[in-house]
Amino acid sequence: MWSMIIKMSVETPVNDFISKYEKSGFARFHMPGHKGRILHGLENKDITEIKGADYLYEADGIIDKSEELTAGLFGAGKTLYSTEGSSLSIKTMLGIIKSCRKDRENRMLVAAPRNVHKAFIDGCCLLDIDVAWVYPKQSSAQICSSSVTAEDIRRTIENCDRIPDAVYITSPDYLGNMADIKGISRVCKKYGIPFLVDNAQGAYLKFLDRSLHPLDLGADMCVDSAHKTLPVYTGGGYLHISESAPQQWICSAKEIMSLFASTSPSYLIMGSLDKCCGELQGGLPEKIRSCAFRVRKSADVIASFGWDVFNNEPLKLTIFSEKSGYSGDELAELLRKYKIECEYSDPSCVVLMCSPYNDEEDFQRLESAFGEIPILSSKDICNIEDIPEAKVKMPIREAYFSCHKRMPAEQAVGRICTRAAVSCQPSIPVVVPGEEITVEIMKILKRYSIFYVDVL
Ligand SMILES: Cc1ncc(COP(=O)(O)O)c(C=O)c1O
């Protein structure tokens, strides 16, 4: 009986503190300036680091407790909350490797497939890291996706003139491809290389019937944007460090995160991470499993109308629209007529992200829309063959901080890029600082509507 009560009780230490403070009647002679008076809606819960509220980057109270509960749910040795998304956690992850590496003679080198998020490039720029790009044998015509295999990683490591300080991959990628994390982890272990995963899109993967979370498949560290797939305010994320990782990583993690972060972390975001932790202790995992089942059903229904549906990642539906006579952007526009807003569209596809907070009506609306939109004859989209190998001319940081000017991409062929050229979504660089802009790159820039670039 007692064990049942204990099992059912949910701990949310950050929210408990905030609720208590809300009710305490204290006059707020501290930040923020709204003093808890309602203007936008949540001011009463938006506090700062007052007595008892702990400090995110020196946590030993309620935040530490909440992070510990979350670490327990994910099976991590340590989980850090981020109030600045995976973007902050990615830089922190790279910073941890940089500060704990033993090799002080060579520049830091990370092996990574090309479909990295811009935050990775920013981290390389800030920390002066070189990248050994991994070009999968089965190359991709999409900047956001990569079909990287364990063999591709092994080949890249073998071809490097020194053993990389880390292997870094993005999985799931923006289109919902999941990499062979187990296989890649085995390769990394063989060479003694830390294995880092950008799991921004996959926080929920832990809670499926069989966990597909990177920590369970052999990653040494990973980042999750909790806000992308779990009920967390925008900006809430995790940095997970595995139980088997060196203690030194855990000891340095908070300090390094604070190097890149604001000194005023949002309690609204921390409160939502804490609340989500409570939900995950309760019924949310079951809801995630049911949702994965419901998404599969929608995938089957939409495919039965003749659409090309990809549902490799359980809560994501990617519709490749070319064969049905539409560009992805045109299809996204048609979906808006049915009051459906997608996560992402580009010339070839539409990406739909689902969560347990989509209700049955949402799924039915989606299915009806695809049932009603007529399938036309195949359309020729301005497709690119493959993502070409980069011509690296100088380190990322050196190029970034060089004198530069902005010019039309079409006139920049042969010049060296100084800023990552990314389209707003999916924020994956077509060209990285220090690389030459070639004719092929210029075509890809055009395809993603990037018309200006910064060059040396
Ligand atoms: C693969 C990937 N990594 C990192 C990020 C950055 O995450 P955040 O927006 O939480 O900072 C994103 C955001 O879309 C992403 O898709």
The ligand as an SDF file (V2000), in Angstrom:
LIG
                    3D

 16 16  0  0  0  0  0  0  0  0999 V2000
   18.8750   18.7150  -35.1750 C   0  0  0  0  0  0  0  0  0  0  0  0
   18.8030   19.9850  -34.3830 C   0  0  0  0  0  0  0  0  0  0  0  0
   19.7980   20.2880  -33.5360 N   0  0  0  0  0  0  0  0  0  0  0  0
   19.7730   21.4000  -32.7910 C   0  0  0  0  0  0  0  0  0  0  0  0
   18.7250   22.2800  -32.8620 C   0  0  0  0  0  0  0  0  0  0  0  0
   18.7180   23.4930  -32.0010 C   0  0  0  0  0  0  0  0  0  0  0  0
   17.7990   23.2810  -30.9850 O   0  0  0  0  0  0  0  0  0  0  0  0
   17.1760   24.4420  -30.0880 P   0  0  0  0  0  0  0  0  0  0  0  0
   16.2170   25.1690  -30.9670 O   0  0  0  0  0  0  0  0  0  0  0  0
   16.5130   23.6920  -28.9850 O   0  0  0  0  0  0  0  0  0  0  0  0
   18.2780   25.3020  -29.6150 O   0  0  0  0  0  0  0  0  0  0  0  0
   17.6600   22.0050  -33.7440 C   0  0  0  0  0  0  0  0  0  0  0  0
   16.5440   22.9450  -33.8780 C   0  0  0  0  0  0  0  0  0  0  0  0
   15.7070   22.8470  -34.7450 O   0  0  0  0  0  0  0  0  0  0  0  0
   17.6880   20.8170  -34.5010 C   0  0  0  0  0  0  0  0  0  0  0  0
   16.7010   20.5000  -35.3460 O   0  0  0  0  0  0  0  0  0  0  0  0
  1  2  1  0
  2  3  1  0
  2 15  2  0
  3  4  2  0
  4  5  1  0
  5  6  1  0
  5 12  2  0
  6  7  1  0
  7  8  1  0
  8  9  2  0
  8 10  1  0
  8 11  1  0
 12 13  1  0
 12 15  1  0
 13 14  2  0
 15 16  1  0
M  END
$$$$
